[in-house]
Amino acid sequence: MAPGLDVARASSRQWAISSRGFNSVFADKLLVLMDGRTLYTPMFSGVFWEETDTVLEDLDRSEVIRGPGATMWGANAVNGVINFMTKNAKDTQGLLLSSGGGIEERGFGTVRYGGQLGANAHYRVYGKYSNHDEFTQTSGAGAADAWWMSQEGFRVDWAPSDVNRLTFQGDYYCGDLGGKVRLHSFSPPGMYSQEFRGQAQGANFLSRWTHKFASESELSIQTYYDRTDRRFGIGGEVRDTFDLDWQHRFRRGERHELVWGGSYRYSVDDLTTSDDFGTRDPRVGLQLFSGFIQDEFTLVPEKLHLMVGTKIEHNDFTGLEVQPSGRLAWTPNERHTVWGAVSRAVRTPARTHCDFMFYAEPPASLAPFPFQTLIPGWGNPEFDSEEVRAYEIGHRAQPHVRLTLDMALFYNEYDRLYNVVTLQPELRFGSAGEPYLYLPITIDNNLFGETYGAEVTATWQPLDSWRLRASYSFLRMNLHRKTDILPVTEGEEGGSPRNQAFFGSDVDLGRRGEWGIGLRYVDSLPGQGIPGYLEMDARLAWKPSPNCELSVVGRNLLDSHHREFAPVVIGTKDVEVDRAVYAKMTLRF
């Protein structure tokens, strides 16, 4: 529902989520965190959304930042940041039980219990499970992407004194993931599809200490360990990550509020390779050092504020990266805020960009050829960071106590963008003597360009029990090659919708129930041959007692199935999103 975000499903278990363009299953310009723990994988540059979960009733808020956030969060926060934060264990006391199931959502359930360890210490433990049906291919056959996932975890919050707070939390998950992969063959030469059952499991542990020196000075130190183990049809990855972060916020005089900090991260992988997924070195350790400082300066008390800062990082791929930003906010009165920002951010290379081997599908733009085509791809050890210089302005207003408006305009200049480079083609012969075109490719930083757009949101509450929300976002991408040998393809520019719109209505039916509907329009993706679509979601909830809630939820109600996204490399191009309806019961004690 957030304007500027493109949320699309590529299969039953895969999502493509990005901000302000450049969407893909591994959207490499959107940084995602859970309680301060990064979910962005250095292997593929993106997020495995099917492995990202928590008890939704325990979710405190989701911060959605559109535009660069690199000064605070570092590299890869290029076009936006999503930061999920869960509630303090003190706010989730008692027993919660929920379960349900239906069409597409075969079955799911959650058990969570919160208790007290002492006068100032609280805890919660939980377990959850979900089972999802397969989607449909355009041919009408099943997509073989059914999957299930289970997750367990805990959180402890302890305040031993008025100035100290401690948090300990951890999670473990495991699941079985269905899908299809595209494999190469020399007899006959070409690509073919094969079903697979992948596995995913992982665990993490996080601790955080917060110390308040004074009413306006606070120090926070956080560390976490994260282990992931994935098997994805053509290979596998085991990754161990250790991270240490610290941050100090304080006031200097009456006009300056400063925050500074640093971090160290070490991540090591162990890869399982195959003929379709290879690497020069199956085990690599990566280090990341960073530091930042930011100053919010009050130019005119309660009217004009200037925020400036920078992040300095050192990574093992490209070395030192500097990412500064400046933001000015003017508040002429309590109902209006006008702001502007200038930022620089980078997207550092992923492991697969610099060291990988795989076979790609022939693109639709490839000229007809009388022979089959095999396209092997290799990484480029010289691949550099992608860069953006972003310019933003916005206006937040509350013209009436029941009406709020939010508008943002942006213009981004990109350089050294990822692109595919064709190497010397060869005519080869398969094991049975069949001729085929051998067309090797690699990657380079040969693209540059600009994007611009607008995002508008309006929230109106005509009654205390009725809220309406509408949003619209516009995006235009203009990319260019530094060498004019080939034009920019629709696939490079046309993978994100130009227009998106959302309308939602939420009605509180009193103590007994709630009713909400949402309509969303998503423009076409010409680079993937996907037409625009209009869909509706709805939820009706009834509370027969204060501790019991029954609900019915419908998603994608206007079509039995439709396409939303077609990944370039992963073999889910012809998968359609199915209509889903399920019922849910929630009990609280």
Secondary structure, DSSP 8 states (H G I E B T S, - for coil): --TTEEEEESSSS-EEEEESS---TT-TTEEEEETTEE--BTTTTB--GGG----GGGEEEEEEEES--HHHH-TT-SSEEEEEEE--GGGS-EEEEEEEEEESEEEEEEEEEEEEEETTEEEEEEEEEEEE---EETTSSB-S--EEEEEEEEEEEEEEETTEEEEEEEEEEEEEEEEEEEEEEETTEEEEEEEEEEEEEEEEEEEEEEEEEETTEEEEEEEEEEEEEEE-SS-EEEEEEEEEEEEEEEEETTTEEEEEEEEEEEEEEEEE-BTTEE-S-S--EEEEEEEEEEEEEEEETTTEEEEEEEEEEEETTTEEEEEEEEEEEEEEETTEEEEEEEEEEEE---HHHHS-EEEE---TTS---SSEEEEEEE--TT---EEEEEEEEEEEEEEETTEEEEEEEEEEEEEEEEEEEE---EEEE-TTS-EEEE--EEEEEEEEEEEEEEEEEEEEEEETTEEEEEEEEEEEEEEEESSTTS---HHHHTTS-SEEEEEEEEEE-GGGEEEEEEEEEE--BTTTTB--EEEEEEEEEEEEETTEEEEEEEESTT-SEE-----SSSS-TTEEEE-EEEEEEEEE-
